[in-house]
Amino acid sequence: MDFNLDSYVRTSLLTLQPYQSAREEFVNQGRKMILLDANENPFETESNRYPDPLQVDLKERIAKWKRVPPDQLYLSNGSDEFISQLIMSCCEPKQDSILILPPTFGMYQVAARTHGVGVVEAPLTKDFQLDLSEISNVLTPQVKILFIPTPNNPTANSFEPEALLTLLNTFSGLVVIDEAYVEFSKEESFISQLEHYPNLVVCQTFSKAQGLAGARLGMAFAHPKLIQFLNRIKAPYNINSLTIAAALKRLEEQDRVLSQVDYILKERMKLETELPKISFIANCFPSDANFILVKVDNSALRYDQLIDQGIVVRNPSKNRGCENTLRITVGRAEENKALLTALKNMES
Ligand SMILES: Cc1ncc(COP(=O)(O)O)c(C=O)c1O
């Protein structure tokens, strides 16, 4: 697969001399070494030593799990960090832009604006599908990255794989398929397409189905040259040792993760049956994720009434096309039951 790194990343960063961390300066061939190189405290705590800057062991494990070569994997402090690093790496401030498809995940826009990068929008259709002709209308050579979360946040639906392939075939910049909710989805991951599309970047996270939101671990899968470049510009120890240990442990518990996903999907089905019966819920949009978007009569009022009853949902109404909606995460059975009781109390 042909990939010219120079045409994707900022020229000023191409020649950047990366910081060489202490732990990268020698190759440990399995010997026990006396470490006097990094000004650490020599007395043992769980994390008195700096972590592996390239997370070799964890990457090997994830690479096997996801069936990709380890050199196509990059780990970040949550997907949020990766989104920011990718924009910073590829877009010239005050010149380049990213393309987003509202209603969409809010961090793409925040990260772009933080780096002085423009944000071009091609809204989804009324039923939250990709509008391919609108996308091609707004594409210019300055648009460097297209961000597509699927399943989409906040709408919860997945996009048609054929439409995503059309975009990969027609857009010459990077296409980021953000699969934060892929474990809940009936669609296949796009990781298998990496060998066909050098401009494809897939990101996933340990924050959702994997149950490690507090540990902050994102995974990005892309062409090896892009991964090498990201490794050069990242902070030396962006993944801490407690997170590495938690992720390694979670990888041993995938049966448990699968049964939790199964449980959540069953709970989602129950909510999808019950929510439309609530008199002020006008629409319950189809979900392919672990949350449901519902249309209500007055989202601000209903949000406050739920808060009064001790239940926090999200009010994404300021997003284009999401007026008077609430986004509800599928919880445990007793939590979902409490939600339905609270909603019924609000009917009178
Ligand atoms: C589509 C999407 N991408 C990425 C993220 C962020 O994930 P992380 O917790 O790994 O930063 C979220 C979080 O809500 C999300 O909805």
Ligand as a Chemical Component Dictionary entry (heavy atoms), coordinates in Angstrom:
data_LIG
# 
_chem_comp.id                   LIG 
_chem_comp.type                 NON-POLYMER 
_chem_comp.pdbx_formal_charge   0 
_chem_comp.three_letter_code    LIG 
# 
loop_
_chem_comp_atom.comp_id 
_chem_comp_atom.atom_id 
_chem_comp_atom.alt_atom_id 
_chem_comp_atom.type_symbol 
_chem_comp_atom.charge 
_chem_comp_atom.model_Cartn_x 
_chem_comp_atom.model_Cartn_y 
_chem_comp_atom.model_Cartn_z 
_chem_comp_atom.pdbx_ordinal 
LIG C1 C1 C 0 -17.349 8.745 19.322 1  
LIG C2 C2 C 0 -16.428 8.918 20.470 2  
LIG N1 N1 N 0 -15.108 8.921 20.254 3  
LIG C3 C3 C 0 -14.223 9.059 21.251 4  
LIG C4 C4 C 0 -14.652 9.232 22.551 5  
LIG C5 C5 C 0 -13.638 9.476 23.630 6  
LIG O1 O1 O 0 -13.115 8.307 24.094 7  
LIG P1 P1 P 0 -11.982 8.288 25.208 8  
LIG O2 O2 O 0 -12.654 8.084 26.515 9  
LIG O3 O3 O 0 -11.111 7.112 24.795 10 
LIG O4 O4 O 0 -11.200 9.575 25.157 11 
LIG C6 C6 C 0 -16.018 9.246 22.839 12 
LIG C7 C7 C 0 -16.492 9.458 24.219 13 
LIG O5 O5 O 0 -17.620 9.698 24.528 14 
LIG C8 C8 C 0 -16.927 9.085 21.775 15 
LIG O6 O6 O 0 -18.253 9.103 21.979 16 
# 
loop_
_chem_comp_bond.comp_id 
_chem_comp_bond.atom_id_1 
_chem_comp_bond.atom_id_2 
_chem_comp_bond.value_order 
_chem_comp_bond.pdbx_ordinal 
LIG C1 C2 SING 1  
LIG C2 N1 SING 2  
LIG C2 C8 DOUB 3  
LIG N1 C3 DOUB 4  
LIG C3 C4 SING 5  
LIG C4 C5 SING 6  
LIG C4 C6 DOUB 7  
LIG C5 O1 SING 8  
LIG O1 P1 SING 9  
LIG P1 O2 DOUB 10 
LIG P1 O3 SING 11 
LIG P1 O4 SING 12 
LIG C6 C7 SING 13 
LIG C6 C8 SING 14 
LIG C7 O5 DOUB 15 
LIG C8 O6 SING 16 
# 
